[in-house]
Amino acid sequence: MRTGTGALLAAIIALPAMAAEITLPSGMKATLDEVINNAPGSSGLTARFRFVAPDLAARVPAIPEPPVDDGVDDGADDGADDGMIPEDQIFAEPTDLPDITAPDITAEAAPETAPVPDEVAAAPAPPDPDPDPGAEAPDGDDETADSDRPLPDDPLLKDMLWLCEHFALPRIAVPGPVPQQIIISIADRPVAFGDADPEVIQVFETFAPDLAAGSCRWEVF
């Protein structure tokens, strides 16, 4: 009998019998909708904890719609200056132009070759093709590791980090297979996993669990 990763993960995640209301650090209230454990993520074994918070719409900034240009002139200017040059000025004869005389380009011919300086700087030596493998690389502007990256001051992100550490991690039994990723999502209403509903507001973040430390590390996309 073959057992898939989803069945293994389902066996190690203990869920409450009834969905209780959870008060998050931001004050928003959420309830557990479902846990998806049979859809592996980019890093392998993944546990998706999906929550519903009806108050989410009030906490997500609205994205303003760009203005639409229908290309119709409403005639609001009524002859006002629109920046166009009048036609009688475009075809008018130029007056009071200064007397411009072209220089005599045959007076002096340019030298055929540039003068050679007295001293020519030596070319830089080529780099060593075989650097010492034991030598240390110079200090550079390496990208900051995710574990050292400061957490943005985002209340929703902090709510999802709290859910990962205080709700998801305690429900992963030890010993047992540990998911490489925990995805926390919050929607303003229930929606089937994988469905794209433009009327639903949904946010989600991915975390790497550390059961020994009891913490979740935010994974930056």
MDTraj code that builds the backbone (N, CA, C; nanometers):
import mdtraj as md
import numpy as np

residues = "MET ARG THR GLY THR GLY ALA LEU LEU ALA ALA ILE ILE ALA LEU PRO ALA MET ALA ALA GLU ILE THR LEU PRO SER GLY MET LYS ALA THR LEU ASP GLU VAL ILE ASN ASN ALA PRO GLY SER SER GLY LEU THR ALA ARG PHE ARG PHE VAL ALA PRO ASP LEU ALA ALA ARG VAL PRO ALA ILE PRO GLU PRO PRO VAL ASP ASP GLY VAL ASP ASP GLY ALA ASP ASP GLY ALA ASP ASP GLY MET ILE PRO GLU ASP GLN ILE PHE ALA GLU PRO THR ASP LEU PRO ASP ILE THR ALA PRO ASP ILE THR ALA GLU ALA ALA PRO GLU THR ALA PRO VAL PRO ASP GLU VAL ALA ALA ALA PRO ALA PRO PRO ASP PRO ASP PRO ASP PRO GLY ALA GLU ALA PRO ASP GLY ASP ASP GLU THR ALA ASP SER ASP ARG PRO LEU PRO ASP ASP PRO LEU LEU LYS ASP MET LEU TRP LEU CYS GLU HIS PHE ALA LEU PRO ARG ILE ALA VAL PRO GLY PRO VAL PRO GLN GLN ILE ILE ILE SER ILE ALA ASP ARG PRO VAL ALA PHE GLY ASP ALA ASP PRO GLU VAL ILE GLN VAL PHE GLU THR PHE ALA PRO ASP LEU ALA ALA GLY SER CYS ARG TRP GLU VAL PHE".split()
xyz = np.array([
    [0.0858, -0.1197, 0.0000],
    [0.0000, 0.0000, 0.0000],
    [0.0881, 0.1230, 0.0000],
    [0.0646, 0.2168, -0.0921],
    [0.1448, 0.3374, -0.1008],
    [0.0732, 0.4509, -0.0287],
    [0.1500, 0.5274, 0.0452],
    [0.0942, 0.6399, 0.1202],
    [0.1520, 0.7683, 0.0660],
    [0.0696, 0.8590, 0.0204],
    [0.1175, 0.9850, -0.0350],
    [0.1574, 1.0822, 0.0734],
    [0.2267, 1.1881, 0.0317],
    [0.2702, 1.2891, 0.1278],
    [0.1519, 1.3598, 0.1912],
    [0.0424, 1.3738, 0.1178],
    [-0.0749, 1.4383, 0.1743],
    [-0.1314, 1.3593, 0.2904],
    [-0.1372, 1.2253, 0.2768],
    [-0.1880, 1.1426, 0.3856],
    [-0.0955, 1.1477, 0.5060],
    [0.0358, 1.1496, 0.4817],
    [0.1302, 1.1594, 0.5922],
    [0.1130, 1.2903, 0.6668],
    [0.0982, 1.3996, 0.5924],
    [0.0848, 1.5293, 0.6561],
    [-0.0481, 1.5401, 0.7285],
    [-0.1518, 1.4800, 0.6732],
    [-0.2808, 1.4837, 0.7405],
    [-0.2745, 1.4104, 0.8734],
    [-0.1910, 1.3084, 0.8806],
    [-0.1802, 1.2304, 1.0036],
    [-0.1055, 1.3042, 1.1124],
    [-0.0232, 1.4021, 1.0749],
    [0.0580, 1.4698, 1.1762],
    [0.0044, 1.6076, 1.2112],
    [-0.1030, 1.6524, 1.1469],
    [-0.1609, 1.7819, 1.1791],
    [-0.2883, 1.7591, 1.2582],
    [-0.2894, 1.8060, 1.3807],
    [-0.4054, 1.7906, 1.4669],
    [-0.4877, 1.9178, 1.4606],
    [-0.6114, 1.9080, 1.4142],
    [-0.6970, 2.0240, 1.3982],
    [-0.8067, 2.0226, 1.5040],
    [-0.8529, 2.1422, 1.5431],
    [-0.9616, 2.1476, 1.6415],
    [-1.0905, 2.0908, 1.5824],
    [-1.1762, 2.0373, 1.6711],
    [-1.3007, 1.9763, 1.6243],
    [-1.3916, 2.0803, 1.5599],
    [-1.3942, 2.2020, 1.6146],
    [-1.4777, 2.3071, 1.5599],
    [-1.3918, 2.4313, 1.5376],
    [-1.4260, 2.5086, 1.4358],
    [-1.3501, 2.6287, 1.4053],
    [-1.3848, 2.7362, 1.5074],
    [-1.2885, 2.7714, 1.5898],
    [-1.3086, 2.8745, 1.6902],
    [-1.2566, 3.0073, 1.6375],
    [-1.3145, 3.1145, 1.6845],
    [-1.2714, 3.2478, 1.6428],
    [-1.1385, 3.2818, 1.7079],
    [-1.0459, 3.3338, 1.6278],
    [-0.9117, 3.3663, 1.6741],
    [-0.8939, 3.5172, 1.6649],
    [-0.8485, 3.5784, 1.7730],
    [-0.8186, 3.7215, 1.7725],
    [-0.6709, 3.7397, 1.7423],
    [-0.6412, 3.8064, 1.6332],
    [-0.5037, 3.8245, 1.5877],
    [-0.4417, 3.9476, 1.6529],
    [-0.3085, 3.9622, 1.6465],
    [-0.2423, 4.0769, 1.7101],
    [-0.2962, 4.2117, 1.6642],
    [-0.3409, 4.2220, 1.5393],
    [-0.3926, 4.3488, 1.4897],
    [-0.5321, 4.3799, 1.5417],
    [-0.5970, 4.2821, 1.6068],
    [-0.7344, 4.2977, 1.6527],
    [-0.8352, 4.2345, 1.5598],
    [-0.7916, 4.1962, 1.4398],
    [-0.8821, 4.1314, 1.3449],
    [-0.9151, 3.9899, 1.3940],
    [-1.0369, 3.9474, 1.3676],
    [-1.0811, 3.8143, 1.4094],
    [-1.0901, 3.7237, 1.2868],
    [-1.0418, 3.5994, 1.3027],
    [-1.0388, 3.5037, 1.1925],
    [-1.0766, 3.3663, 1.2439],
    [-1.1234, 3.2826, 1.1517],
    [-1.1538, 3.1430, 1.1822],
    [-1.0864, 3.0544, 1.0785],
    [-1.0503, 2.9350, 1.1192],
    [-0.9880, 2.8396, 1.0276],
    [-1.0922, 2.7875, 0.9296],
    [-1.0611, 2.7967, 0.8015],
    [-1.1505, 2.7455, 0.6975],
    [-1.1162, 2.6008, 0.6636],
    [-0.9901, 2.5742, 0.6305],
    [-0.9471, 2.4394, 0.5970],
    [-0.7946, 2.4338, 0.5950],
    [-0.7424, 2.3117, 0.5892],
    [-0.5994, 2.2864, 0.5744],
    [-0.5804, 2.2014, 0.4499],
    [-0.4980, 2.2492, 0.3582],
    [-0.4671, 2.1757, 0.2356],
    [-0.3290, 2.1141, 0.2526],
    [-0.3213, 1.9823, 0.2415],
    [-0.1931, 1.9154, 0.2622],
    [-0.1545, 1.8223, 0.1477],
    [-0.2329, 1.8236, 0.0397],
    [-0.2030, 1.7342, -0.0729],
    [-0.1626, 1.8099, -0.1982],
    [-0.1173, 1.9342, -0.1816],
    [-0.0703, 2.0147, -0.2940],
    [0.0697, 2.0650, -0.2620],
    [0.1738, 1.9891, -0.3013],
    [0.3110, 2.0297, -0.2694],
    [0.3440, 2.1672, -0.3247],
    [0.4278, 2.2404, -0.2512],
    [0.4707, 2.3722, -0.2954],
    [0.6034, 2.3656, -0.3668],
    [0.6657, 2.4825, -0.3836],
    [0.7926, 2.4901, -0.4568],
    [0.9066, 2.4236, -0.3823],
    [0.8935, 2.4066, -0.2502],
    [1.0016, 2.3464, -0.1718],
    [0.9703, 2.2044, -0.1280],
    [0.8603, 2.1473, -0.1753],
    [0.8272, 2.0100, -0.1384],
    [0.7029, 2.0042, -0.0510],
    [0.7103, 1.9256, 0.0562],
    [0.5970, 1.9038, 0.1459],
    [0.5483, 2.0379, 0.2021],
    [0.4198, 2.0683, 0.1813],
    [0.3652, 2.1991, 0.2166],
    [0.2330, 2.1829, 0.2903],
    [0.2157, 2.2615, 0.3947],
    [0.0891, 2.2672, 0.4680],
    [0.0296, 2.4057, 0.4487],
    [-0.0923, 2.4108, 0.3971],
    [-0.1602, 2.5375, 0.3730],
    [-0.2732, 2.5541, 0.4742],
    [-0.2604, 2.6543, 0.5586],
    [-0.3639, 2.6866, 0.6563],
    [-0.4423, 2.8062, 0.6025],
    [-0.5699, 2.7839, 0.5725],
    [-0.6531, 2.8861, 0.5091],
    [-0.7558, 2.9368, 0.6109],
    [-0.7577, 3.0690, 0.6290],
    [-0.8436, 3.1326, 0.7282],
    [-0.9409, 3.2272, 0.6588],
    [-1.0493, 3.2577, 0.7303],
    [-1.1493, 3.3532, 0.6827],
    [-1.1617, 3.4635, 0.7868],
    [-1.1534, 3.5894, 0.7388],
    [-1.1690, 3.7071, 0.8248],
    [-1.2587, 3.8060, 0.7519],
    [-1.3861, 3.8158, 0.7890],
    [-1.4773, 3.9058, 0.7168],
    [-1.4319, 4.0516, 0.7194],
    [-1.3528, 4.0898, 0.8181],
    [-1.3084, 4.2287, 0.8303],
    [-1.1844, 4.2574, 0.7456],
    [-1.1403, 4.1615, 0.6648],
    [-1.0161, 4.1794, 0.5894],
    [-1.0269, 4.2949, 0.4896],
    [-1.1426, 4.3115, 0.4267],
    [-1.1573, 4.4150, 0.3237],
    [-1.1279, 4.5537, 0.3789],
    [-1.1603, 4.5767, 0.5064],
    [-1.1367, 4.7081, 0.5663],
    [-0.9901, 4.7298, 0.6012],
    [-0.9094, 4.6240, 0.5963],
    [-0.7694, 4.6355, 0.6361],
    [-0.6735, 4.6282, 0.5177],
    [-0.7261, 4.5999, 0.3996],
    [-0.6424, 4.5964, 0.2797],
    [-0.6611, 4.7275, 0.2050],
    [-0.5534, 4.8019, 0.1780],
    [-0.5681, 4.9293, 0.1069],
    [-0.6300, 4.9081, -0.0302],
    [-0.7240, 4.9958, -0.0642],
    [-0.7884, 4.9874, -0.1954],
    [-0.6938, 5.0397, -0.3023],
    [-0.6963, 4.9752, -0.4182],
    [-0.6133, 5.0163, -0.5314],
    [-0.6964, 5.1065, -0.6209],
    [-0.6577, 5.2348, -0.6340],
    [-0.7397, 5.3252, -0.7188],
    [-0.7337, 5.2847, -0.8650],
    [-0.8487, 5.2997, -0.9333],
    [-0.8536, 5.2663, -1.0753],
    [-0.7993, 5.3831, -1.1572],
    [-0.7175, 5.3556, -1.2595],
    [-0.6629, 5.4643, -1.3415],
    [-0.7725, 5.5309, -1.4228],
    [-0.7585, 5.6602, -1.4500],
    [-0.8608, 5.7277, -1.5318],
    [-0.8629, 5.6733, -1.6737],
    [-0.9812, 5.6695, -1.7324],
    [-0.9991, 5.6157, -1.8670],
    [-1.0195, 5.7314, -1.9637],
    [-0.9362, 5.7384, -2.0672],
    [-0.9478, 5.8408, -2.1694],
    [-1.0268, 5.7840, -2.2865],
    [-1.1514, 5.8336, -2.3041],
    [-1.2347, 5.7808, -2.4126],
    [-1.2048, 5.8461, -2.5465],
    [-1.1145, 5.9464, -2.5489],
    [-1.0755, 6.0095, -2.6741],
    [-1.1779, 6.1049, -2.7309],
    [-1.2831, 6.1383, -2.6550],
    [-1.3876, 6.2281, -2.7033],
    [-1.3629, 6.3667, -2.6480],
    [-1.3604, 6.4679, -2.7359],
    [-1.3404, 6.6059, -2.6952],
    [-1.4735, 6.6618, -2.6474],
    [-1.4793, 6.6977, -2.5189],
    [-1.6041, 6.7486, -2.4655],
    [-1.6250, 6.8962, -2.4934],
    [-1.5245, 6.9626, -2.5576],
    [-1.5388, 7.1028, -2.5931],
    [-1.5381, 7.1944, -2.4746],
    [-1.4798, 7.1535, -2.3631],
    [-1.4809, 7.2352, -2.2423],
    [-1.3922, 7.3567, -2.2557],
    [-1.2889, 7.3495, -2.3471],
    [-1.1981, 7.4627, -2.3548],
    [-1.2586, 7.5786, -2.4317],
    [-1.3498, 7.5495, -2.5338],
    [-1.4169, 7.6546, -2.6100],
    [-1.3206, 7.7603, -2.6621],
    [-1.2194, 7.7165, -2.7364],
    [-1.1279, 7.8103, -2.7970],
    [-1.0122, 7.8496, -2.7081],
    [-0.9976, 7.7899, -2.5903],
    [-0.8861, 7.8235, -2.5022],
    [-0.7561, 7.7767, -2.5640],
    [-0.6489, 7.8308, -2.5158],
    [-0.5162, 7.7968, -2.5675],
    [-0.4874, 7.6511, -2.5392],
    [-0.4735, 7.5705, -2.6444],
    [-0.4463, 7.4276, -2.6279],
    [-0.3020, 7.3933, -2.6588],
    [-0.2166, 7.4945, -2.6727],
    [-0.0755, 7.4670, -2.6966],
    [-0.0409, 7.4487, -2.8427],
    [-0.1364, 7.4626, -2.9358],
    [-0.1105, 7.4440, -3.0779],
    [-0.0658, 7.5756, -3.1412],
    [0.0240, 7.5694, -3.2394],
    [0.0731, 7.6880, -3.3095],
    [-0.0257, 7.7246, -3.4189],
    [-0.0684, 7.8526, -3.4248],
    [-0.1624, 7.8925, -3.5307],
    [-0.1048, 7.8669, -3.6684],
    [-0.1944, 7.8342, -3.7640],
    [-0.1498, 7.7992, -3.8991],
    [-0.0810, 7.9157, -3.9681],
    [-0.1258, 8.0424, -3.9434],
    [-0.0645, 8.1565, -4.0103],
    [0.0777, 8.1811, -3.9635],
    [0.1113, 8.1270, -3.8437],
    [0.2489, 8.1405, -3.7959],
    [0.3385, 8.0290, -3.8477],
    [0.2798, 7.9170, -3.8798],
    [0.3601, 7.8054, -3.9297],
    [0.4171, 7.8382, -4.0672],
    [0.3359, 7.9041, -4.1562],
    [0.3774, 7.9306, -4.2934],
    [0.4227, 8.0753, -4.3142],
    [0.4436, 8.1523, -4.2060],
    [0.4868, 8.2906, -4.2198],
    [0.6326, 8.2960, -4.2638],
    [0.6659, 8.3989, -4.3462],
    [0.8026, 8.4167, -4.3912],
    [0.8891, 8.4645, -4.2750],
    [1.0070, 8.4041, -4.2557],
    [1.0940, 8.4477, -4.1453],
    [1.1510, 8.5853, -4.1737],
    [1.1634, 8.6666, -4.0687],
    [1.2195, 8.8013, -4.0796],
    [1.3242, 8.8216, -3.9730],
    [1.4131, 8.9224, -3.9988],
    [1.5158, 8.9613, -3.9028],
    [1.6056, 8.8454, -3.8660],
    [1.6445, 8.7642, -3.9663],
    [1.7368, 8.6550, -3.9390],
    [1.8792, 8.7086, -3.9418],
    [1.9677, 8.6678, -3.8523],
    [2.1066, 8.7153, -3.8524],
    [2.1814, 8.6629, -3.9743],
    [2.2849, 8.7397, -4.0163],
    [2.3672, 8.7012, -4.1302],
    [2.4657, 8.5940, -4.0862],
    [2.4463, 8.4735, -4.1348],
    [2.5300, 8.3608, -4.0966],
    [2.6181, 8.3235, -4.2140],
    [2.7502, 8.3280, -4.1946],
    [2.8455, 8.2920, -4.2997],
    [2.9169, 8.1653, -4.2599],
    [2.9155, 8.0654, -4.3469],
    [2.9813, 7.9389, -4.3154],
    [3.1313, 7.9585, -4.3120],
    [3.2029, 7.8976, -4.2191],
    [3.3489, 7.9120, -4.2132],
    [3.4149, 7.8427, -4.3321],
    [3.5357, 7.8901, -4.3647],
    [3.6127, 7.8305, -4.4735],
    [3.6810, 7.7046, -4.4232],
    [3.6254, 7.5901, -4.4594],
    [3.6791, 7.4643, -4.4075],
    [3.8034, 7.4209, -4.4823],
    [3.8396, 7.4938, -4.5931],
    [3.9609, 7.4560, -4.6681],
    [4.0828, 7.5335, -4.6240],
    [4.0650, 7.6234, -4.5264],
    [4.1793, 7.7055, -4.4853],
    [4.2879, 7.6201, -4.4233],
    [4.2506, 7.5316, -4.3327],
    [4.3482, 7.4448, -4.2673],
    [4.2964, 7.3026, -4.2739],
    [4.3785, 7.2146, -4.3219],
    [4.3400, 7.0733, -4.3263],
    [4.3784, 7.0067, -4.1962],
    [4.2904, 6.9237, -4.1457],
    [4.3207, 6.8532, -4.0214],
    [4.4312, 6.7521, -4.0448],
    [4.5197, 6.7314, -3.9482],
    [4.6269, 6.6317, -3.9645],
    [4.5680, 6.4942, -3.9845],
    [4.6368, 6.4165, -4.0693],
    [4.5866, 6.2832, -4.0998],
    [4.5999, 6.1896, -3.9805],
    [4.7019, 6.2099, -3.9014],
    [4.7218, 6.1227, -3.7853],
    [4.7335, 6.2085, -3.6622],
    [4.6839, 6.1544, -3.5522],
    [4.6923, 6.2254, -3.4253],
    [4.8353, 6.2208, -3.3749],
    [4.8796, 6.3272, -3.3071],
    [5.0166, 6.3249, -3.2522],
    [5.0326, 6.2153, -3.1483],
    [5.1491, 6.1532, -3.1473],
    [5.1788, 6.0462, -3.0529],
    [5.2403, 6.1074, -2.9284],
    [5.1864, 6.0825, -2.8098],
    [5.2458, 6.1399, -2.6875],
    [5.3846, 6.0847, -2.6643],
    [5.4591, 6.1630, -2.5874],
    [5.5978, 6.1232, -2.5591],
    [5.6031, 5.9940, -2.4804],
    [5.5113, 5.9769, -2.3867],
    [5.5109, 5.8572, -2.3038],
    [5.3735, 5.7927, -2.3116],
    [5.3713, 5.6642, -2.3316],
    [5.2459, 5.5892, -2.3370],
    [5.2348, 5.5063, -2.2107],
    [5.1221, 5.5210, -2.1402],
    [5.1043, 5.4459, -2.0155],
    [5.0992, 5.2974, -2.0447],
    [5.1625, 5.2216, -1.9572],
    [5.1655, 5.0765, -1.9744],
    [5.0275, 5.0180, -1.9507],
    [4.9923, 4.9189, -2.0310],
    [4.8625, 4.8525, -2.0158],
    [4.8589, 4.7736, -1.8861],
    [4.7421, 4.7688, -1.8186],
    [4.7348, 4.6916, -1.6929],
    [4.7574, 4.5433, -1.7185],
    [4.8178, 4.4800, -1.6192],
    [4.8478, 4.3372, -1.6310],
    [4.7182, 4.2579, -1.6303],
    [4.7089, 4.1491, -1.7083],
    [4.5865, 4.0674, -1.7101],
    [4.5671, 3.9987, -1.5759],
    [4.4411, 3.9666, -1.5411],
    [4.4168, 3.8997, -1.4126],
    [4.4750, 3.7595, -1.4104],
    [4.5022, 3.7132, -1.2882],
    [4.5578, 3.5800, -1.2688],
    [4.4524, 3.4769, -1.3054],
    [4.4772, 3.3905, -1.4058],
    [4.3724, 3.2944, -1.4452],
    [4.3473, 3.1880, -1.3409],
    [4.4418, 3.1617, -1.2541],
    [4.4264, 3.0575, -1.1524],
    [4.4468, 3.1191, -1.0147],
    [4.3446, 3.1843, -0.9592],
    [4.3611, 3.2414, -0.8251],
    [4.3749, 3.1323, -0.7209],
    [4.4306, 3.1721, -0.6085],
    [4.4525, 3.0780, -0.4993],
    [4.3182, 3.0300, -0.4482],
    [4.2896, 2.8978, -0.4572],
    [4.1578, 2.8507, -0.4117],
    [4.1357, 2.8731, -0.2641],
    [4.2438, 2.8860, -0.1879],
    [4.2267, 2.9059, -0.0444],
    [4.2108, 3.0501, -0.0042],
    [4.2237, 3.1419, -0.1001],
    [4.2139, 3.2831, -0.0670],
    [4.0686, 3.3199, -0.0412],
    [4.0469, 3.4147, 0.0500],
    [3.9124, 3.4578, 0.0832],
    [3.8659, 3.5615, -0.0171],
    [3.7387, 3.5512, -0.0512],
    [3.6813, 3.6477, -0.1450],
    [3.6686, 3.7823, -0.0772],
    [3.6858, 3.8935, -0.1519],
    [3.6715, 4.0257, -0.0908],
    [3.5295, 4.0503, -0.0470],
    [3.5168, 4.1371, 0.0523],
    [3.3849, 4.1702, 0.1033],
    [3.3056, 4.2417, -0.0037],
    [3.1822, 4.2023, -0.0221],
    [3.0967, 4.2639, -0.1234],
    [2.9603, 4.2923, -0.0657],
    [2.8747, 4.3446, -0.1497],
    [2.7394, 4.3759, -0.1075],
    [2.6514, 4.2557, -0.1330],
    [2.6726, 4.1479, -0.0582],
    [2.5916, 4.0279, -0.0745],
    [2.4488, 4.0567, -0.0318],
    [2.3563, 3.9879, -0.0941],
    [2.2158, 4.0043, -0.0596],
    [2.1896, 3.9503, 0.0803],
    [2.1128, 4.0248, 0.1567],
    [2.0846, 3.9862, 0.2936],
    [2.0049, 3.8569, 0.2962],
    [2.0456, 3.7628, 0.3802],
    [1.9739, 3.6365, 0.3925],
    [1.8347, 3.6623, 0.4481],
    [1.7396, 3.5715, 0.4141],
    [1.6029, 3.5889, 0.4605],
    [1.5954, 3.5915, 0.6125],
    [1.6800, 3.5115, 0.6794],
    [1.6748, 3.5053, 0.8246],
    [1.7198, 3.6345, 0.8894],
    [1.8018, 3.7153, 0.8190],
    [1.8503, 3.8416, 0.8732],
    [1.7706, 3.9600, 0.8221],
    [1.6751, 3.9378, 0.7368],
    [1.5991, 4.0479, 0.6787],
    [1.4951, 4.0963, 0.7785],
    [1.4895, 4.2281, 0.8066],
    [1.3894, 4.2762, 0.9016],
    [1.2491, 4.2590, 0.8469],
    [1.1546, 4.2310, 0.9369],
    [1.0163, 4.2110, 0.8973],
    [0.9517, 4.3466, 0.8703],
    [0.8891, 4.3648, 0.7540],
    [0.8246, 4.4930, 0.7257],
    [0.7168, 4.5250, 0.8288],
    [0.6934, 4.6529, 0.8467],
    [0.5926, 4.6978, 0.9425],
    [0.4548, 4.6877, 0.8774],
    [0.4101, 4.5642, 0.8619],
    [0.2830, 4.5361, 0.7961],
    [0.1964, 4.4556, 0.8928],
    [0.0848, 4.5124, 0.9404],
    [0.0015, 4.4393, 1.0371],
    [-0.0482, 4.3055, 0.9844],
    [-0.0830, 4.2974, 0.8550],
    [-0.1316, 4.1705, 0.8007],
    [-0.0214, 4.0658, 0.7995],
    [0.1005, 4.1052, 0.7638],
    [0.2118, 4.0108, 0.7649],
    [0.2391, 3.9621, 0.9062],
    [0.2322, 4.0522, 1.0036],
    [0.2541, 4.0117, 1.1425],
    [0.1419, 3.9194, 1.1912],
    [0.0196, 3.9416, 1.1450],
    [-0.0898, 3.8506, 1.1806],
    [-0.0629, 3.7104, 1.1257],
    [-0.0163, 3.7024, 1.0003],
    [0.0080, 3.5712, 0.9394],
    [0.1287, 3.5030, 1.0025],
    [0.2308, 3.5795, 1.0415],
    [0.3442, 3.5207, 1.1126],
    [0.2978, 3.4655, 1.2469],
    [0.2108, 3.5379, 1.3150],
    [0.1576, 3.4918, 1.4436],
    [0.0769, 3.3628, 1.4247],
    [-0.0028, 3.3558, 1.3193],
    [-0.0797, 3.2340, 1.2935],
    [0.0124, 3.1157, 1.2653],
    [0.1225, 3.1406, 1.1954],
    [0.2159, 3.0323, 1.1664],
    [0.2792, 2.9792, 1.2945],
    [0.3217, 3.0704, 1.3812],
    [0.3950, 3.0286, 1.5009],
    [0.3033, 2.9815, 1.6130],
    [0.1842, 3.0390, 1.6269],
    [0.0982, 3.0073, 1.7403],
    [-0.0200, 2.9171, 1.7061],
    [-0.0484, 2.9001, 1.5766],
    [-0.1580, 2.8111, 1.5386],
    [-0.1075, 2.6916, 1.4601],
    [-0.0280, 2.7157, 1.3558],
    [0.0140, 2.6053, 1.2688],
    [0.1189, 2.5171, 1.3358],
    [0.2259, 2.5771, 1.3883],
    [0.3349, 2.4958, 1.4442],
    [0.2880, 2.4041, 1.5573],
    [0.2071, 2.4496, 1.6528],
    [0.1651, 2.3574, 1.7596],
    [0.0821, 2.2400, 1.7104],
    [0.0328, 2.2455, 1.5882],
    [-0.0506, 2.1375, 1.5355],
    [0.0270, 2.0421, 1.4449],
    [0.1588, 2.0587, 1.4413],
    [0.2438, 1.9646, 1.3681],
    [0.3097, 1.8742, 1.4710],
    [0.2755, 1.7453, 1.4641],
    [0.3227, 1.6511, 1.5654],
    [0.4687, 1.6170, 1.5428],
    [0.5386, 1.5903, 1.6513],
    [0.6786, 1.5479, 1.6476],
    [0.6894, 1.4217, 1.7320],
    [0.7527, 1.3134, 1.6839],
    [0.8225, 1.3035, 1.5549],
    [0.7250, 1.2803, 1.4397],
    [0.7747, 1.3044, 1.3207],
    [0.6940, 1.2868, 1.2006],
    [0.7491, 1.3720, 1.0896],
    [0.7002, 1.3541, 0.9684],
    [0.7476, 1.4356, 0.8563],
    [0.7097, 1.5818, 0.8764],
    [0.8066, 1.6674, 0.8598],
    [0.7860, 1.8108, 0.8812],
    [0.7737, 1.8793, 0.7462],
    [0.6717, 1.9604, 0.7253],
    [0.6597, 2.0313, 0.5972],
    [0.7730, 2.1316, 0.5789],
    [0.8202, 2.1421, 0.4568],
    [0.9243, 2.2411, 0.4280],
    [0.8668, 2.3824, 0.4204],
    [0.7381, 2.3933, 0.3941],
    [0.6735, 2.5230, 0.3845],
    [0.5405, 2.5204, 0.4576],
    [0.5073, 2.6339, 0.5187],
    [0.3736, 2.6574, 0.5723],
    [0.3212, 2.7836, 0.5059],
    [0.2080, 2.7723, 0.4381],
    [0.1470, 2.8862, 0.3715],
    [0.0235, 2.9272, 0.4497],
    [0.0225, 3.0519, 0.4938],
    [-0.0909, 3.1076, 0.5664],
    [-0.1663, 3.2002, 0.4709],
    [-0.2950, 3.1777, 0.4554],
    [-0.3770, 3.2653, 0.3711],
    [-0.4994, 3.3098, 0.4496],
    [-0.5417, 3.4339, 0.4226],
    [-0.6614, 3.4912, 0.4857],
    [-0.7475, 3.5500, 0.3748],
    [-0.8760, 3.5139, 0.3758],
    [-0.9712, 3.5666, 0.2781],
    [-1.0882, 3.6292, 0.3521],
    [-1.1590, 3.7206, 0.2844],
    [-1.2725, 3.7854, 0.3506],
    [-1.3988, 3.7003, 0.3457],
    [-1.3928, 3.5876, 0.2701],
    [-1.5058, 3.4951, 0.2645],
    [-1.4532, 3.3599, 0.2163],
    [-1.5229, 3.2519, 0.2449],
    [-1.4742, 3.1216, 0.1988],
    [-1.4706, 3.1136, 0.0469],
    [-1.3634, 3.0541, -0.0051],
    [-1.3495, 3.0324, -0.1480],
    [-1.2743, 2.9014, -0.1669],
    [-1.3149, 2.8242, -0.2680],
    [-1.2515, 2.6947, -0.2923],
    [-1.1052, 2.7140, -0.3299],
    [-1.0208, 2.6238, -0.2835],
    [-0.8781, 2.6316, -0.3107],
    [-0.8533, 2.6223, -0.4616],
    [-0.7786, 2.7174, -0.5147],
    [-0.7470, 2.7192, -0.6561],
    [-0.8418, 2.8004, -0.7410],
    [-0.9564, 2.8417, -0.6845],
    [-1.0519, 2.9215, -0.7612],
    [-1.0084, 3.0674, -0.7637],
    [-1.0219, 3.1317, -0.8788],
    [-0.9905, 3.2735, -0.8939],
    [-1.1216, 3.3511, -0.8965],
    [-1.1575, 3.4092, -0.7833],
    [-1.2813, 3.4864, -0.7719],
    [-1.2435, 3.6326, -0.7520],
    [-1.2692, 3.7201, -0.8505],
    [-1.2291, 3.8603, -0.8362],
    [-1.3023, 3.9339, -0.7254],
    [-1.4122, 3.8783, -0.6762],
    [-1.4875, 3.9434, -0.5692],
    [-1.4291, 3.9124, -0.4312],
    [-1.3390, 3.8153, -0.4236],
    [-1.2817, 3.7739, -0.2952],
    [-1.1483, 3.8441, -0.2733],
    [-1.1314, 3.9015, -0.1559],
    [-1.0040, 3.9611, -0.1164],
    [-0.9266, 3.8559, -0.0390],
    [-0.8044, 3.8299, -0.0811],
    [-0.7246, 3.7234, -0.0191],
    [-0.5779, 3.7630, -0.0147],
    [-0.5154, 3.7373, 0.0984],
    [-0.3721, 3.7614, 0.1156],
    [-0.3093, 3.6320, 0.1657],
    [-0.1824, 3.6126, 0.1316],
    [-0.1144, 3.4925, 0.1787],
    [0.0347, 3.5191, 0.1860],
    [0.1018, 3.4418, 0.2715],
    [0.2472, 3.4491, 0.2862],
    [0.2999, 3.3080, 0.3086],
    [0.4284, 3.2892, 0.2743],
    [0.4947, 3.1594, 0.2874],
    [0.6004, 3.1681, 0.3969],
    [0.6078, 3.0620, 0.4789],
    [0.7019, 3.0589, 0.5901],
    [0.7745, 2.9247, 0.5914],
    [0.8984, 2.9286, 0.6411],
    [0.9757, 2.8063, 0.6629],
    [0.9702, 2.7747, 0.8116],
    [0.9143, 2.6596, 0.8499],
    [0.8992, 2.6297, 0.9925],
    [1.0287, 2.5806, 1.0550],
    [1.0500, 2.6178, 1.1791],
    [1.1618, 2.5680, 1.2603],
    [1.1004, 2.5159, 1.3897],
    [1.0730, 2.3854, 1.3922],
    [1.0049, 2.3276, 1.5085],
    [1.0899, 2.3353, 1.6344],
    [1.2220, 2.3194, 1.6202],
    [1.3093, 2.3225, 1.7376],
    [1.3037, 2.4587, 1.8054],
    [1.3029, 2.5640, 1.7250],
    [1.2996, 2.6992, 1.7811],
    [1.1573, 2.7483, 1.8045],
    [1.0580, 2.6769, 1.7503],
    [0.9207, 2.7202, 1.7636],
    [0.8931, 2.8495, 1.6894],
    [0.9544, 2.8644, 1.5729],
    [0.9396, 2.9907, 1.5001],
    [0.9177, 2.9626, 1.3528],
    [0.8695, 3.0643, 1.2839],
    [0.8502, 3.0589, 1.1397],
    [0.9336, 3.1703, 1.0765],
    [1.0036, 3.1369, 0.9684],
    [1.0845, 3.2368, 0.8987],
    [1.0107, 3.2776, 0.7720],
    [0.9865, 3.4058, 0.7613],
    [0.9159, 3.4587, 0.6449],
    [1.0022, 3.4435, 0.5201],
    [0.9456, 3.3862, 0.4161],
    [1.0167, 3.3678, 0.2896],
    [0.9740, 3.4767, 0.1925],
    [1.0697, 3.5607, 0.1552],
    [1.0415, 3.6720, 0.0651],
    [1.0307, 3.6186, -0.0773],
    [0.9268, 3.6595, -0.1482],
    [0.9081, 3.6140, -0.2862],
    [1.0119, 3.6794, -0.3752],
])
top = md.Topology()
chain = top.add_chain()
for i, resn in enumerate(residues, 1):
    res = top.add_residue(resn, chain, resSeq=i)
    for name in ("N", "CA", "C"):
        top.add_atom(name, md.element.get_by_symbol(name[0]), res)
traj = md.Trajectory(xyz[None], top)
